[in-house]
Amino acid sequence: MPLTRSFKEAGIDRARRDPTFREELLAEAIECFLAGDVGAGKIILRDYINATIGFKELARATGKKDTSLMRMLGPKGNPAACNLFALVAQLQRRERTRLHVTPVR
């Protein structure tokens, strides 16, 4: 039996209605960055932004161009740490959550 909608569409739909799922997506993106998997982190962060605030609104909130933000998180994008952390800070404020790093051995 074929799927009626894509996995990505289902994830975006869930993120729009489930705040806990949104928080977990944001946390997963940051965990990927911290683990050195920048590519996966950018994909997850891009999906999170598309499902929530959108690039146009994020551009207004950060003072960056939406095309610059999309390029930064694209497959060939290489965001500077200050730009990446500014995005994360804005997304945390919008989500009304705060991520913390916990060392694990």
Secondary structure, 3 states (H helix, E strand, C coil): CCCCCCHHHHHHHHHHHCHHHHHHHHHHHHHHHHCCCHHHHHHHHHHHHHHCCCHHHHHHHHCCCHHHHHHHCCCCCCCCHHHHHHHHHHHHHHHCCCCCCCCCC
